[in-house]
Amino acid sequence: MGILDQIRTLLGRNDSAAAPPKTTDGIVERRKKPRVDAREGTRVLIIDDSKTILVALRKFLRSAGYETYEALDAETGLALMREHRPELIFLDIVLPGMNGFAALRAIRRDPMLRDIPVIMMSGNEQAMEQFFGTRIGADDFMKKPFSRYEIFFRIERLLDEQLVPRRPALQPHPRAAEFDGAA
């Protein structure tokens, strides 16, 4: 119940109970749509140098039944990947030591890790970071700050029929030729 509905109830004017869910062009409002989560116990690695981001992601993911591992830098994250074999990785771009792009390249070059979906994160809204991340193998991009909805929306887009995170089929960017200089 939203704040306006609560006020209407207090004033004795609760006419919203009979109203259908809000829609935009026939699409049910996101809060009315059931969320699809990965299966219980899905292993997620979070690599971010911000303890606040680590705690927030851990809280959201564990509340939905995910198992989380955390690293404050890419080198520790790569070691954790080899030890625990996560099924999904949230990877910050700006990290101390090895940055997120270098870590992503290392992941994609390692035969044991290359198939793990990676969602890159950054507080910088530059489209170039997003484009570059996808060009070297990121599966999605999430800008910080993010909401709980944003986290689960990104995960849901990567789930297969068995609710396991999978890398989507790699398709070239529609304007990739322009950036390769092959236009």
C-alpha positions as CSV (number, residue, x, y, z in Angstrom):
1,M,0.0,0.0,0.0
2,G,1.5,3.3,-1.1
3,I,1.5,6.5,1.0
4,L,-1.4,8.0,-0.9
5,D,-3.5,4.8,-0.3
6,Q,-2.6,5.0,3.5
7,I,-3.7,8.7,3.6
8,R,-7.0,7.8,1.7
9,T,-7.6,5.0,4.2
10,L,-7.1,7.3,7.2
11,L,-9.5,9.8,5.6
12,G,-12.0,7.1,4.9
13,R,-11.6,7.4,1.1
14,N,-10.1,4.0,0.2
15,D,-11.3,3.8,-3.4
16,S,-8.0,2.4,-4.7
17,A,-8.7,-1.2,-3.6
18,A,-11.0,-1.6,-6.6
19,A,-8.6,0.0,-9.0
20,P,-6.7,-2.3,-11.3
21,P,-2.9,-2.3,-11.2
22,K,-1.3,0.7,-12.8
23,T,-0.2,0.0,-16.4
24,T,1.8,1.8,-19.0
25,D,0.8,0.8,-22.5
26,G,-0.6,-2.5,-21.1
27,I,2.6,-3.4,-19.2
28,V,1.9,-4.1,-15.5
29,E,3.8,-1.8,-13.1
30,R,7.0,-3.4,-12.0
31,R,6.0,-3.6,-8.4
32,K,2.9,-5.7,-9.4
33,K,5.0,-8.1,-11.6
34,P,6.4,-11.1,-9.8
35,R,10.1,-11.2,-9.6
36,V,12.0,-14.1,-11.1
37,D,15.0,-15.1,-9.0
38,A,17.8,-17.5,-9.7
39,R,17.5,-20.8,-8.0
40,E,18.2,-20.9,-4.2
41,G,21.9,-21.1,-3.4
42,T,23.2,-19.5,-6.6
43,R,26.8,-18.4,-5.9
44,V,27.5,-14.7,-6.6
45,L,30.8,-12.9,-6.4
46,I,30.8,-9.2,-5.7
47,I,34.0,-7.3,-6.5
48,D,34.0,-3.7,-5.4
49,D,36.3,-1.5,-3.3
50,S,33.4,0.2,-1.6
51,K,32.3,-1.7,1.6
52,T,29.0,0.1,1.4
53,I,28.3,-1.4,-2.1
54,L,29.5,-4.9,-0.9
55,V,27.1,-4.7,2.1
56,A,24.2,-3.5,0.1
57,L,24.5,-6.1,-2.6
58,R,25.2,-8.9,0.0
59,K,22.0,-7.9,1.9
60,F,19.8,-7.8,-1.2
61,L,21.2,-11.1,-2.7
62,R,21.2,-13.1,0.5
63,S,17.6,-12.0,1.3
64,A,16.6,-13.7,-2.0
65,G,18.5,-16.9,-1.2
66,Y,21.8,-16.3,-3.0
67,E,25.2,-17.3,-1.6
68,T,27.6,-14.4,-1.8
69,Y,31.4,-14.0,-1.8
70,E,33.0,-10.6,-1.6
71,A,36.4,-9.0,-2.7
72,L,37.7,-5.5,-2.3
73,D,40.0,-5.8,-5.3
74,A,40.3,-7.7,-8.5
75,E,43.2,-9.9,-7.6
76,T,41.4,-11.3,-4.5
77,G,38.3,-11.6,-6.7
78,L,40.1,-13.7,-9.3
79,A,41.4,-16.0,-6.5
80,L,37.9,-16.4,-5.0
81,M,36.6,-17.3,-8.5
82,R,39.0,-20.1,-8.9
83,E,38.2,-21.4,-5.4
84,H,34.4,-21.1,-5.3
85,R,33.4,-21.0,-9.0
86,P,30.6,-18.4,-8.8
87,E,27.7,-18.5,-11.2
88,L,27.4,-14.7,-11.5
89,I,29.9,-11.9,-10.9
90,F,29.2,-8.2,-10.1
91,L,32.4,-6.3,-11.0
92,D,33.2,-2.7,-10.4
93,I,35.3,-0.9,-13.0
94,V,37.3,1.4,-10.8
95,L,39.3,-0.8,-8.4
96,P,42.7,-0.5,-6.6
97,G,45.5,-2.3,-8.5
98,M,44.0,-4.2,-11.4
99,N,40.9,-2.4,-12.7
100,G,37.6,-4.0,-13.7
101,F,38.4,-4.1,-17.4
102,A,41.6,-5.9,-16.8
103,A,39.9,-8.4,-14.5
104,L,37.2,-9.0,-17.1
105,R,39.8,-9.7,-19.7
106,A,41.4,-12.2,-17.3
107,I,38.1,-13.9,-16.7
108,R,37.3,-14.2,-20.4
109,R,40.7,-15.6,-21.2
110,D,40.5,-18.3,-18.5
111,P,38.8,-21.5,-19.8
112,M,37.5,-22.3,-16.3
113,L,35.9,-18.8,-15.8
114,R,35.1,-17.5,-19.3
115,D,31.4,-18.7,-19.2
116,I,30.5,-16.9,-16.0
117,P,28.1,-14.0,-16.6
118,V,29.6,-10.6,-15.5
119,I,27.6,-7.5,-14.6
120,M,29.9,-4.5,-14.6
121,M,29.2,-1.6,-12.3
122,S,30.3,2.0,-12.2
123,G,29.4,5.3,-10.7
124,N,30.5,7.0,-13.9
125,E,27.6,7.3,-16.4
126,Q,29.9,7.5,-19.4
127,A,28.5,5.4,-22.3
128,M,32.0,4.6,-23.4
129,E,32.6,2.6,-20.3
130,Q,29.4,0.6,-20.9
131,F,30.3,0.1,-24.6
132,F,33.9,-0.9,-23.8
133,G,32.8,-3.3,-21.1
134,T,30.4,-5.1,-23.4
135,R,33.0,-5.2,-26.2
136,I,35.5,-7.1,-24.0
137,G,32.9,-9.5,-22.6
138,A,30.6,-7.9,-20.0
139,D,27.1,-9.3,-20.1
140,D,25.4,-6.3,-18.6
141,F,26.2,-2.9,-17.1
142,M,24.7,-1.4,-13.9
143,K,25.3,2.2,-12.9
144,K,25.7,3.2,-9.2
145,P,23.8,4.0,-7.2
146,F,21.4,1.2,-7.9
147,S,18.1,0.0,-6.5
148,R,17.1,-3.4,-5.4
149,Y,14.8,-3.5,-8.4
150,E,17.8,-2.8,-10.7
151,I,19.9,-5.6,-9.3
152,F,17.2,-8.2,-9.7
153,F,16.2,-6.9,-13.1
154,R,19.8,-7.4,-14.3
155,I,19.9,-10.9,-12.9
156,E,16.6,-11.9,-14.3
157,R,17.7,-11.0,-17.8
158,L,20.6,-13.5,-17.5
159,L,18.5,-16.5,-16.3
160,D,17.9,-19.6,-18.4
161,E,14.9,-21.9,-18.2
162,Q,16.4,-23.6,-15.1
163,L,16.8,-20.2,-13.4
164,V,20.6,-20.4,-13.7
165,P,22.6,-17.3,-14.8
166,R,24.0,-17.8,-18.3
167,R,25.9,-15.6,-20.7
168,P,23.5,-14.4,-23.5
169,A,24.5,-15.2,-27.0
170,L,27.1,-12.8,-28.1
171,Q,25.9,-10.5,-30.8
172,P,27.9,-7.7,-32.3
173,H,26.9,-4.2,-31.4
174,P,24.9,-2.6,-34.3
175,R,27.5,0.2,-34.7
176,A,30.6,-1.9,-33.9
177,A,32.1,-1.3,-37.4
178,E,32.2,2.4,-36.7
179,F,34.3,1.9,-33.6
180,D,36.6,-0.7,-35.2
181,G,37.5,1.8,-37.9
182,A,36.0,-0.6,-40.6
183,A,33.2,1.7,-41.6
